[in-house]
Amino acid sequence: MSALRWPARARATRCAVFATAVLFAGSGLRLTSPASAAPPPGVPNFEGGEGFGWHEFGDLLLPPPSGPGPVTEDPKYPFNFRLNYRVADITNPILQPWAAEQMQKANAAVLAGGIGFRPRERCLPGGVPEFDFYARVEEYYFLQTPTEITLMNSGGPEIRHIFLNVPHSANPKISWYGESVGHYEGDDTLVVDTIGLSPKSYVDDFRTPHTDKLHVVERFKMTPDRNNIEDLITVDDPGAFTRQWSAMQRYDLRKRALTESVCAENNENFFHYEQPKMPVADRPDF
């Protein structure tokens, strides 16, 4: 598929999905796409059912079954409400020196009494795999069609598109959620491959940085009882990490209908953290 066809296709789908989400928000009806069909037989159904969404177990990436794992909390500073936010363990050997130095500055700000900035708190897009943390307080939802899966979170709303059974375009445009292609494996697993991610985003809630060479593979596996999802995440970026590493995330199915929660970039210097912000007029124009 040519690179030129991706953006137009994504824009058209985004408009259709957003209009459908608004129409059904709070109605208690099952969310469906006007042009979609149910997944064919033999394909795992991640939609969850009427009024259900997937809720993340916690707000940290979990260690993988084996091998190098993600950045975690510094054991010298366990999280509690006297600290404004978690302090990252920058001794993790996966970090390139420049990434560890950048995170050390963020740690120092928190320990000095500052507030640890997270994309969700500023209503900025989360990137990948940071998008998966949005399900900590607001479930996310799968919308499946034969050619595409849309991942939705009510905050924002935030939307990711996963195009099925197609290759990556030759030169994907850098964006917050990059370009995701996927395929099913058996009757319980969805594999999602994402590239083209903006380095303005972060890998996790510790604000672990990355470059535009970040490559993320997510393996969403449904448990036999269909009430949980285990997501094995593999991250590769030689510019930011010394080696490929992996992490786990888990979700359970909860009865919560999709609702609309408006969230946009704050037009003030939120928490005194220098991030892109909406323009503000110096004086009224009327």
Secondary structure, 3 states (H helix, E strand, C coil): CCCCHHHHHHHHHHHHHHHHHHHHCCCCCCCCCCCCCCCCCCCCCCCCCCCEEEEECCCCCECCCCCCCCCCECCCCCCCCCCCCCCECCCCCCECHHHHHHHHHHHHHHHCCCCCCCHHHHCCCCCCCHHHHHHHCCCEEEEECCCEEEEEECEECEEEEEEECCCCCCCCCCECCCEEEEEEECCCEEEEEEECECCCCCCCCCCCCCCCCCEEEEEEEECCCCCEEEEEEEEECCCCECCCEEEEEEEEEEECCCCCEECCCCCCCHHHCCCCCCCCCCCCCC
